[in-house]
Amino acid sequence: MATFLDVTALESFSNIFVFLFVWLAVYAILTYTKVLGQNQFINILIGLVMAIFVLFSQLATKIVLDIVPWMALLFVFIILISMATQSFGASFEASAYGGLKYVLLVFVVIAIIVGALSEVRQSVSVPGDNETSTDFDRDFSQTVTVFFHPNFLGAMFLLALAVFTIALLASKQA
């Protein structure tokens, strides 16, 4: 029985979605930052070439397919938090949270890079992975088990909380 939640048919179009996402994301970043100047054709061409390169690599396509839903969830969460704070009368001014947005951006980029690197590590076979080991308590072949261990996640949460607290205290020196 088909329901409106049945989106398995869209899986066959995932390569097209990845191609379009990478092309538009690279084009948007190059246009916004103006790294290569004002020429739109160069930005479009570089975005097209990057999207084709990502499409040729199955690993890069899988990484994009794994990361994009988390980024979308993050954007929805940010929008909901913004709407909730504005409904109570608070406003987001760029000067009020000066360095905090950059700290948050760096934190999100590091999380994305760690997720991508753990995906790469799981899909690449390294010489010595299949050899017998005397240490049976640790599984070094699964990097994700280290990053998603509760102790590691708790330490990262406390570190992020400390960084945001220091950033907020340092920015309110008035």
PyMOL commands that set and color helices and strands:
alter all, ss='L'
color gray80, all
select helices_A, chain A and resi 8-33+40-56+58-87+100-123+143-147+150-171
alter helices_A, ss='H'
color red, helices_A
deselect
rebuild
show_as cartoon
